[in-house]
Amino acid sequence: MRSRWSDVETRDLSELDALVYASRLIGAETSLVVWGGGNTSIKTTERDHRDRPVDVLRVKGSGSDLKSIQRKDFPGVRMDDIRALLERQEMDDQEMVSYLARALQEPGGPRPSIETLLHGFVESRCVVHTHADAIVSLTNNDRAADTLEGVYGKDVIALDYRRPGFGISREVAEAIAGRSDARALVLAQHGTITWGATVREAYEATIELITRAEEAIAERKRGRRAFGGPRVAILPAAERRALALHIAPRLRGRLSRPRRQILGFDDDARVTEFVSSVEAPAVSQIGPATPDHTIYTKRLPCFVGLERADDAPGVVAAIERSLAAFERDYTAYVDAHRGPSVELIDALPRVVLVPGLGMFTIGRDRRTAGIVSDIYHHTIDVIGNATAFGGYVSLTAKDAFDVEYWPLELYKLTLAPPEKELARRIALVTGGASGIGRAVARRLATEGAHVLVGDVDEAGAKKTAEEIIAAVGAGRALGLAMDVTNEASIRAAFEAAVLTWGGLDILVSNAGIAHSAPVAEMSIADWERSFAVNSTGHFLVAREAMRVMIAQGIGGALVFVATKNVMAPGKDFAAYSAAKAAEAQLAKVLALEGAPHGIRSNIVNPDAVFQDSRLWSDDVRRQRAQAQGITVDQLEDFYRKRNLLGARILPEDVAEAVLFLASDRSAKTTGCTITVDGGVREAFPR
């Protein structure tokens, strides 16, 4: 690993800005810290509220991420309050947190890291703590003492694992104070601590420490067969994809019975090599690479016991057996270590390893499932490196439990804002590049859904997805080309939803076209084109959605965007009105067929939605104006005036009705038609 420090970039930076700079360099190295891990600090002299000079520790705030950290993410803690604790022998976590909150330079600022006292007790001006994979690899083996001495000699202090808190902070400070010759400290199963008189000195001490570890690992692994070699044959890529598509909805359904989950699938070469190896069944069940990992991944993954992956029903059955065993074992693990006030939170795994196939990861959203995947990639690397020196070791079950059910971590969960209405749900919206579809996709996403936007206009679909991502975050939308008249195109879109998020909860079948002409003048091509999109297209999309939802076994919602013309067809609008009537009948049949599976099917009938609509092309506007005996300029006002409320109907109005039918607010509604037309008397549902 090389230093990326630049004298040019840091020449005019203040000490705190230099710490921000170094912290981002560290955060950008994924092998050093993952997803909020690690912390950095600097001791400065500042002015207090009475303009007196005070020594202050600026330390990373809890919950911030080094790769994107800013000045505001470094709360200041008064050093005189920290030094006062050197007289203490014990202090529990809650007392420590409360104490530090009262010692803040800016009351009410971000909560400082749980390892604040560790940084404060070390005398050096700057301290850097990372969870470097290379260092953890040296400590997570049964020959750690010999390994560390062989790599570092006497330059590095080694301490046994301790949970973060007051006790380890004192131990670290005392160990460093007693070894003036030491250049760094290594905590078993927990990473590195380096220090320096300047930010650069502490940063480069970290880089030098890890470089030596990386060189030792490379030398040790040379010529060694990874994970003992293959045990189960890895399926070819196309067969892995097909099997993952078969498994994912079933697995997601199985893991979503308490509450829905988002599922990620990963079959890159490193993952498949590990899960299919001789050593994986044993080493995967030893424990996490670092205690921080348990918060996302739990202590252990669910390893699926099977000898071959080319039998899909056999793999599904093996997964079910392994999940049942995991739940049983996890419940026993919690029962063995919990106190009287601790309740089991969730007995299901966060990582499922399938030999010959790959890895499934689980989270409340795509981001969380991705974090779990990223962390387990690091775990695989650490296991592979550690076993080059000896047998892989990890935390004891009790130590892992104490982190996973740490009261401070559980308290964080209570501070999280309530989940949005469609959180943990996956939606597919057809015709999402414009008009109603675009408004629906955006509205569902703002309520927490992961949304696949499909449209024949691929660029438009991607633009809608980009708008969603900009508004609600990465991983929450996909924009794809999707032709609802083409089975292969439809299948590809559904496969993308399944492989990206695990399945489907909501289908909004919205794509449509309009053609206006008297029956006597209409061509068979125009008639068939209308039915291909406005009728058969809804059938093809709904059929695929039903297959996924039935496989999941957790219900779902189908919402069909039809039209006022289903109830009250218009003159010269036969192809559109008849095809849309077929769509409405399909939706009602699906209410009958879906009910035994908890799948609801409902209809929204809008009318005259002109804004951002491609349905109302110049030709259609001209033809509809001609049919009504008015000019094109009068058309929108004509439709507005003919409804009882005299209202202009917007795409967002239709999106609100779709949201209601997609959500649990309509959990007991199926086979229903909601009008969003301002009140067209002849189109009242009856």
Secondary structure as the mmCIF struct_conf table of DSSP 4:
data_model
#
loop_
_struct_conf.conf_type_id
_struct_conf.id
_struct_conf.beg_label_comp_id
_struct_conf.beg_label_asym_id
_struct_conf.beg_label_seq_id
_struct_conf.end_label_comp_id
_struct_conf.end_label_asym_id
_struct_conf.end_label_seq_id
HELX_RH_AL_P HELX_RH_AL_P1 ASP A 7 THR A 10
TURN_TY1_P TURN_TY1_P1 ARG A 11 ASP A 12
HELX_RH_AL_P HELX_RH_AL_P2 GLU A 15 ALA A 28
TURN_TY1_P TURN_TY1_P2 THR A 30 LEU A 32
TURN_TY1_P TURN_TY1_P3 TRP A 35 GLY A 36
STRN STRN1 ASN A 39 ARG A 47
TURN_TY1_P TURN_TY1_P4 HIS A 49 ARG A 50
BEND BEND1 ASP A 51 ASP A 51
STRN STRN2 PRO A 53 VAL A 59
HELX_LH_PP_P HELX_LH_PP_P1 LYS A 60 LYS A 60
STRN STRN3 GLY A 61 GLY A 61
TURN_TY1_P TURN_TY1_P5 SER A 62 GLY A 63
HELX_RH_3T_P HELX_RH_3T_P1 LEU A 66 SER A 68
HELX_RH_3T_P HELX_RH_3T_P2 ARG A 71 ASP A 73
BEND BEND2 PHE A 74 PHE A 74
STRN STRN4 GLY A 76 ARG A 78
HELX_RH_AL_P HELX_RH_AL_P3 MET A 79 ALA A 84
HELX_RH_3T_P HELX_RH_3T_P3 LEU A 85 GLU A 87
BEND BEND3 GLN A 89 GLN A 89
HELX_RH_AL_P HELX_RH_AL_P4 ASP A 93 ARG A 102
TURN_TY1_P TURN_TY1_P6 ALA A 103 ALA A 103
STRN STRN5 LEU A 104 LEU A 104
BEND BEND4 GLN A 105 GLU A 106
TURN_TY1_P TURN_TY1_P7 PRO A 107 GLY A 108
HELX_LH_PP_P HELX_LH_PP_P2 PRO A 110 ARG A 111
STRN STRN6 PRO A 112 PRO A 112
HELX_LH_PP_P HELX_LH_PP_P3 SER A 113 SER A 113
TURN_TY1_P TURN_TY1_P8 ILE A 114 GLU A 115
HELX_RH_AL_P HELX_RH_AL_P5 THR A 116 PHE A 121
BEND BEND5 VAL A 122 VAL A 122
BEND BEND6 SER A 124 ARG A 125
STRN STRN7 CYS A 126 THR A 130
HELX_RH_AL_P HELX_RH_AL_P6 ASP A 133 THR A 139
BEND BEND7 ASN A 140 ASN A 140
STRN STRN8 ASN A 141 ASN A 141
TURN_TY1_P TURN_TY1_P9 ASP A 142 ARG A 143
HELX_RH_AL_P HELX_RH_AL_P7 ALA A 144 TYR A 152
TURN_TY1_P TURN_TY1_P10 GLY A 153 LYS A 154
BEND BEND8 ASP A 155 ASP A 155
STRN STRN9 VAL A 156 LEU A 159
BEND BEND9 PRO A 164 GLY A 165
HELX_RH_AL_P HELX_RH_AL_P8 PHE A 166 ALA A 177
TURN_TY1_P TURN_TY1_P11 GLY A 178 GLY A 178
TURN_TY1_P TURN_TY1_P12 SER A 180 ASP A 181
STRN STRN10 ALA A 184 LEU A 187
TURN_TY1_P TURN_TY1_P13 ALA A 188 HIS A 190
STRN STRN11 GLY A 191 GLY A 196
BEND BEND10 ALA A 197 THR A 198
HELX_RH_AL_P HELX_RH_AL_P9 VAL A 199 LYS A 221
TURN_TY1_P TURN_TY1_P14 ARG A 222 GLY A 223
HELX_LH_PP_P HELX_LH_PP_P4 ARG A 224 ARG A 225
HELX_RH_3T_P HELX_RH_3T_P4 ALA A 226 GLY A 228
BEND BEND11 GLY A 229 GLY A 229
STRN STRN12 PRO A 230 PRO A 230
BEND BEND12 ARG A 231 VAL A 232
HELX_LH_PP_P HELX_LH_PP_P5 ALA A 233 PRO A 236
HELX_RH_AL_P HELX_RH_AL_P10 ALA A 237 LEU A 255
TURN_TY1_P TURN_TY1_P15 SER A 256 SER A 256
BEND BEND13 ARG A 257 ARG A 259
STRN STRN13 ILE A 262 ASP A 266
HELX_RH_AL_P HELX_RH_AL_P11 ALA A 269 VAL A 275
TURN_TY1_P TURN_TY1_P16 SER A 276 SER A 276
STRN STRN14 SER A 277 SER A 277
BEND BEND14 VAL A 278 GLU A 279
HELX_RH_AL_P HELX_RH_AL_P12 ALA A 280 VAL A 283
TURN_TY1_P TURN_TY1_P17 SER A 284 ILE A 286
BEND BEND15 ALA A 289 THR A 290
HELX_RH_3T_P HELX_RH_3T_P5 PRO A 291 HIS A 293
HELX_RH_AL_P HELX_RH_AL_P13 THR A 294 THR A 297
BEND BEND16 ARG A 299 LEU A 300
STRN STRN15 CYS A 302 PHE A 303
BEND BEND17 GLU A 307 GLU A 307
BEND BEND18 ALA A 309 ASP A 310
HELX_RH_AL_P HELX_RH_AL_P14 ALA A 312 HIS A 337
TURN_TY1_P TURN_TY1_P18 PRO A 340 SER A 341
BEND BEND19 LEU A 348 LEU A 348
BEND BEND20 ARG A 350 ARG A 350
STRN STRN16 VAL A 351 VAL A 354
TURN_TY1_P TURN_TY1_P19 PRO A 355 LEU A 357
STRN STRN17 GLY A 358 GLY A 363
BEND BEND21 ARG A 364 ASP A 365
HELX_RH_AL_P HELX_RH_AL_P15 ARG A 366 ALA A 386
TURN_TY1_P TURN_TY1_P20 THR A 387 PHE A 389
BEND BEND22 GLY A 390 GLY A 390
STRN STRN18 TYR A 392 TYR A 392
HELX_RH_AL_P HELX_RH_AL_P16 ALA A 397 GLU A 404
TURN_TY1_P TURN_TY1_P21 TYR A 405 TYR A 405
HELX_RH_AL_P HELX_RH_AL_P17 PRO A 407 LEU A 415
BEND BEND23 ALA A 416 ALA A 416
HELX_LH_PP_P HELX_LH_PP_P6 PRO A 417 LYS A 420
TURN_TY1_P TURN_TY1_P22 GLU A 421 ARG A 424
STRN STRN19 ILE A 426 THR A 430
BEND BEND24 GLY A 431 GLY A 431
TURN_TY1_P TURN_TY1_P23 GLY A 432 ALA A 433
BEND BEND25 SER A 434 SER A 434
HELX_RH_AL_P HELX_RH_AL_P18 GLY A 435 THR A 446
TURN_TY1_P TURN_TY1_P24 GLU A 447 GLY A 448
STRN STRN20 HIS A 450 ASP A 455
BEND BEND26 VAL A 456 VAL A 456
HELX_RH_AL_P HELX_RH_AL_P19 GLU A 458 VAL A 472
TURN_TY1_P TURN_TY1_P25 ALA A 474 GLY A 475
BEND BEND27 ARG A 476 ARG A 476
STRN STRN21 ALA A 477 ALA A 481
TURN_TY1_P TURN_TY1_P26 VAL A 484 THR A 485
HELX_RH_AL_P HELX_RH_AL_P20 GLU A 487 TRP A 501
BEND BEND28 GLY A 502 GLY A 503
BEND BEND29 ASP A 505 ASP A 505
STRN STRN22 ILE A 506 SER A 509
STRN STRN23 ALA A 517 ALA A 517
HELX_RH_3T_P HELX_RH_3T_P6 VAL A 519 GLU A 521
HELX_RH_AL_P HELX_RH_AL_P21 ILE A 524 PHE A 531
HELX_RH_PI_P HELX_RH_PI_P1 ALA A 532 THR A 536
HELX_RH_AL_P HELX_RH_AL_P22 GLY A 537 GLN A 552
TURN_TY1_P TURN_TY1_P27 GLY A 553 GLY A 553
BEND BEND30 ILE A 554 ILE A 554
STRN STRN24 GLY A 556 VAL A 561
HELX_RH_3T_P HELX_RH_3T_P7 LYS A 564 VAL A 566
TURN_TY1_P TURN_TY1_P28 MET A 567 MET A 567
BEND BEND31 ALA A 568 ALA A 568
TURN_TY1_P TURN_TY1_P29 LYS A 571 ASP A 572
STRN STRN25 PHE A 573 PHE A 573
HELX_RH_AL_P HELX_RH_AL_P23 ALA A 574 GLY A 594
HELX_RH_3T_P HELX_RH_3T_P8 ALA A 595 HIS A 597
TURN_TY1_P TURN_TY1_P30 GLY A 598 GLY A 598
STRN STRN26 ILE A 599 PRO A 606
TURN_TY1_P TURN_TY1_P31 GLN A 611 ASP A 612
BEND BEND32 ARG A 614 TRP A 616
HELX_RH_AL_P HELX_RH_AL_P24 ASP A 618 GLN A 628
TURN_TY1_P TURN_TY1_P32 GLY A 629 GLY A 629
BEND BEND33 ILE A 630 ILE A 630
HELX_RH_3T_P HELX_RH_3T_P9 VAL A 632 GLN A 634
HELX_RH_AL_P HELX_RH_AL_P25 LEU A 635 ARG A 642
BEND BEND34 ASN A 643 ASN A 643
TURN_TY1_P TURN_TY1_P33 LEU A 644 LEU A 645
HELX_LH_PP_P HELX_LH_PP_P7 ALA A 647 ILE A 649
HELX_RH_AL_P HELX_RH_AL_P26 PRO A 651 ALA A 662
BEND BEND35 SER A 663 SER A 663
HELX_RH_3T_P HELX_RH_3T_P10 ASP A 664 SER A 666
TURN_TY1_P TURN_TY1_P34 ALA A 667 LYS A 668
BEND BEND36 GLY A 671 GLY A 671
STRN STRN27 THR A 673 VAL A 676
BEND BEND37 ASP A 677 GLY A 678
HELX_RH_3T_P HELX_RH_3T_P11 ARG A 681 ALA A 683
#
